[in-house]
Amino acid sequence: MQNSFALPVLEMLPVGLLAPHEDYDPRRVKRLGARLTEEAQLKNPPVVAEIPDTGRYVVLDGANRVMAFQYLGIPHIVAQIVSYDDPAVALETWHHVVCGMDWQALLSDLEQIEGLEIHPCSQRTGRKAVADGSAAAYMLNDLVTLKLAYSGDPQPEPMRMLHAIVHAYRGKSDIIRASNDIWEIQKPCYPDISMLVVFRRLNPSDILEAGKNGVKIPSGLTRHVIQTRALNINIPMSVLSSDLTLECKRQWLADWWKEKLATNSIRYYAESTFSFNE
């Protein structure tokens, strides 16, 4: 292998052992299922991490792929296994740029959420409240900055509150993911922006717990950066969907590895890239 780096861990796993940590889109699942059938190969493996003491795995990236396999009734999938202990694995949290929805209508919908109190605040106060866990999020635009704080005793379950907040604008607006909470940076990019919603930073325990207990995180909040991401493995769907035992398929994958190494087919690219065809 040129430009040697630690090789990714690829394993043949039962699809039923993989649990998404975030919501998935049923429409995308069906489209992806049709594409997988047409292309007859798995190009990019989902990325998973083991859920301690369960024998199961949480899907960090590729939830729609995993659900498409379930939809098609395919029993096994090749997945890349990573660990949060690896410095090459980083979890980031997206914020939401909400476009095309009147911000006062959004505020009215948010005010109907049980267990949520909305208070005007400074951005500094909003950041602090999100960081210390007293607020689920804060949001801002040219006119207001508002803290979306928990209320009641006991405190509402955090993930269910995140779902309620995102539900207030999902399907009623265009949502663009943002990596920062600076209004002055976001506003010039989106002419119809109405609100920037800023969430607390999620951590690996949130992801593992979501995979374990089934209370998923709203889609579009998490991003996993995998420095040693495996791409273009092109595993034939005929192998994955066959009646061969899991042990036989794992042996097939071991032989595939040997062939890739023997033919020097693996490349590691260290540079960051921009893709203009996503």
VOGU-3710 file (C-alpha; in Angstrom, 3 decimals, decimal comma):
1> mqnsfalpvl> 0,000/0,000/0,000  1,354/3,442/-0,940  1,503/6,256/1,656  1,063/3,654/4,387  -1,359/4,334/7,220  -3,168/2,014/9,608  -5,573/0,027/7,477  -9,294/0,416/8,204  -11,045/-2,438/9,975  -13,650/-3,976/7,664
11> emlpvgllap> -15,865/-6,782/8,886  -18,791/-8,783/7,584  -21,622/-8,231/10,077  -25,266/-9,262/10,395  -27,412/-6,285/9,440  -29,649/-6,927/12,460  -26,789/-6,068/14,832  -26,477/-2,520/13,478  -28,518/0,247/15,148  -28,706/3,785/13,676
21> hedydprrvk> -28,125/6,595/16,176  -30,184/9,116/14,220  -33,445/9,286/12,311  -33,422/8,094/8,733  -35,455/9,169/5,725  -37,749/6,345/4,446  -37,894/7,980/1,005  -34,112/8,021/0,724  -33,972/4,428/1,969  -36,222/3,252/-0,875
31> rlgarlteea> -34,276/5,234/-3,475  -30,993/3,907/-2,134  -32,355/0,366/-2,142  -33,226/0,722/-5,819  -29,768/2,123/-6,573  -28,000/-0,668/-4,696  -30,002/-3,212/-6,660  -29,186/-1,482/-9,954  -25,479/-1,015/-9,242  -25,192/-4,498/-7,706
41> qlknppvvae> -22,438/-3,479/-5,309  -21,824/-1,788/-1,970  -19,467/1,063/-2,814  -18,915/2,615/0,609  -19,345/0,723/3,885  -21,266/2,172/6,805  -19,089/3,210/9,737  -19,984/1,619/13,069  -18,731/1,504/16,660  -19,316/-1,297/19,140
51> ipdtgryvvl> -21,878/-0,614/21,872  -20,199/-1,856/25,066  -21,583/-5,022/26,659  -24,239/-5,598/23,995  -22,596/-7,365/21,042  -24,248/-4,749/18,838  -22,984/-1,755/16,870  -24,174/1,818/16,515  -24,061/3,292/13,019  -22,034/6,506/13,001
61> dganrvmafq> -22,341/7,126/9,268  -24,449/5,370/6,662  -27,778/4,873/8,452  -29,727/5,034/5,191  -27,457/2,360/3,689  -28,063/0,042/6,633  -31,820/0,613/6,502  -31,785/0,009/2,733  -30,208/-3,398/3,397  -32,984/-4,122/5,904
71> ylgiphivaq> -35,572/-2,931/3,379  -34,131/-5,284/0,731  -33,899/-8,182/3,174  -30,145/-8,569/2,761  -28,770/-10,382/5,835  -25,147/-9,209/5,914  -23,148/-6,067/5,208  -19,488/-5,073/5,190  -18,980/-2,297/7,755  -15,995/-0,276/8,868
81> ivsyddpava> -15,497/-0,611/12,618  -13,998/2,343/14,485  -13,588/3,391/18,103  -14,161/6,733/19,770  -10,847/6,118/21,548  -9,084/6,508/18,215  -7,897/10,117/17,680  -8,672/9,636/13,978  -12,401/9,598/14,882  -14,013/12,932/15,750
91> letwhhvvcg> -17,641/13,770/16,523  -18,935/17,200/15,530  -22,340/18,804/16,025  -24,143/20,689/13,279  -26,330/23,720/13,919  -29,334/24,539/11,730  -29,839/27,487/9,431  -33,626/27,734/9,056  -34,725/29,322/5,778  -38,081/30,230/4,286
101> mdwqallsdl> -40,136/30,168/7,497  -41,344/33,232/9,342  -39,369/33,341/12,577  -42,376/34,469/14,616  -44,358/31,473/13,351  -41,444/29,270/14,419  -41,433/30,913/17,834  -45,175/30,309/18,177  -44,722/26,606/17,400  -41,848/26,302/19,870
111> eqiegleihp> -43,960/27,893/22,608  -46,358/24,931/22,376  -43,667/22,423/23,419  -44,275/21,076/26,904  -41,270/21,393/29,181  -39,659/24,193/27,164  -39,277/27,786/28,326  -38,141/30,515/25,930  -36,276/33,524/27,286  -34,534/36,462/25,594
121> csqrtgrkav> -30,802/36,408/26,283  -27,417/37,503/25,022  -25,460/35,181/22,762  -22,930/34,713/25,546  -25,693/33,586/27,916  -27,150/31,298/25,246  -23,784/29,656/24,671  -23,294/29,143/28,409  -26,775/27,644/28,887  -26,248/25,184/26,042
131> adgsaaayml> -22,803/24,253/27,372  -23,952/23,646/30,957  -27,040/21,682/29,899  -29,678/24,060/31,243  -30,913/24,726/27,692  -31,533/22,364/24,793  -30,561/25,057/22,287  -30,566/28,757/21,628  -31,483/30,599/18,460  -30,793/33,991/16,988
141> ndlvtlklay> -31,379/36,338/14,084  -31,002/40,075/13,433  -33,720/40,921/15,945  -33,573/38,464/18,827  -31,492/35,902/20,660  -33,579/33,338/22,544  -32,656/30,598/24,998  -34,659/27,357/24,706  -34,423/26,232/28,329  -35,745/23,147/30,064
151> sgdpqpepmr> -38,572/23,607/32,549  -40,424/21,400/34,969  -39,400/18,725/37,414  -38,236/16,233/36,417  -36,393/17,811/33,483  -37,609/16,610/30,073  -35,550/13,891/28,390  -32,930/15,781/26,305  -33,203/13,767/23,079  -36,987/13,953/23,038
161> mlhaivhayr> -36,722/17,714/23,493  -34,301/17,964/20,560  -36,825/16,072/18,432  -39,607/18,458/19,462  -37,521/21,526/18,617  -36,442/20,243/15,189  -40,007/19,060/14,467  -41,182/22,680/14,870  -39,472/23,647/11,603  -38,738/20,420/9,738
171> gksdiirasn> -41,017/20,121/6,717  -41,934/23,817/6,990  -38,568/25,257/6,018  -35,307/24,529/4,276  -32,642/23,379/6,736  -28,971/23,956/6,046  -26,299/22,543/8,312  -23,879/25,050/9,828  -20,606/24,451/11,664  -20,617/27,741/13,618
181> diweiqkpcy> -23,080/29,932/15,507  -22,074/33,284/14,033  -25,071/35,037/12,478  -22,909/37,505/10,553  -21,225/34,618/8,732  -24,418/32,698/7,956  -26,730/35,550/6,898  -24,904/36,629/3,685  -24,922/33,036/2,430  -28,682/32,494/2,683
191> pdismlvvfr> -30,953/35,364/1,540  -34,102/33,832/3,064  -32,553/32,852/6,395  -34,963/33,406/9,275  -33,217/31,832/12,266  -29,984/30,131/13,295  -30,641/27,318/15,791  -27,629/26,354/17,901  -27,460/23,024/19,727  -25,306/21,730/22,544
201> rlnpsdilea> -22,235/19,768/21,549  -23,098/16,082/21,439  -20,574/13,581/22,754  -19,840/9,891/22,087  -21,907/8,754/25,083  -24,980/10,367/23,461  -24,374/8,378/20,272  -23,779/5,070/22,043  -26,833/5,567/24,255  -29,006/6,351/21,225
211> gkngvkipsg> -27,901/3,115/19,589  -28,514/1,186/22,795  -31,917/2,489/23,868  -33,425/3,327/20,474  -34,178/6,994/21,272  -32,563/8,391/18,160  -31,009/11,799/17,640  -32,714/14,025/15,038  -31,045/13,687/11,663  -28,755/16,485/10,582
221> ltrhviqtra> -27,174/17,143/13,991  -24,155/14,851/14,010  -21,138/14,559/11,789  -18,375/12,013/12,250  -14,996/12,840/10,763  -13,123/9,605/10,062  -9,559/10,271/8,929  -9,106/6,670/7,783  -12,441/6,322/5,974  -12,732/3,317/3,664
231> lninipmsvl> -14,293/4,154/0,291  -14,922/2,413/-3,016  -14,738/-1,117/-1,648  -17,295/-2,234/-4,272  -18,444/-5,441/-2,570  -20,798/-7,450/-4,833  -24,359/-7,475/-3,599  -24,581/-11,064/-4,789  -22,170/-12,064/-2,015  -23,963/-10,077/0,672
241> ssdltleckr> -27,426/-11,339/-0,297  -26,429/-14,967/-0,819  -27,418/-17,897/1,401  -23,785/-18,458/2,422  -23,171/-18,571/6,163  -21,648/-15,594/7,945  -18,431/-17,586/8,424  -18,197/-18,276/4,675  -18,759/-14,619/3,866  -16,093/-13,586/6,362
251> qwladwwkek> -13,671/-15,953/4,642  -14,638/-14,390/1,302  -13,830/-10,967/2,755  -10,467/-12,214/4,075  -9,595/-13,467/0,569  -10,727/-10,130/-0,884  -8,326/-8,347/1,494  -5,441/-10,567/0,407  -6,153/-9,835/-3,246  -6,300/-6,064/-2,663
261> latnsiryya> -2,961/-6,135/-0,829  -1,312/-8,430/-3,379  -2,344/-6,198/-6,296  -1,395/-2,964/-4,467  -4,954/-1,685/-4,958  -5,212/0,311/-1,723  -4,320/3,998/-1,623  -4,252/6,413/1,288  -4,758/10,112/0,477  -3,768/12,434/3,306
271> estfsfne> -4,919/15,719/1,804  -8,281/17,315/2,551  -10,622/17,549/-0,418  -13,670/19,444/-1,663  -16,388/17,550/-3,565  -18,545/19,486/-6,018  -20,927/16,674/-6,971  -22,698/15,668/-3,742
//
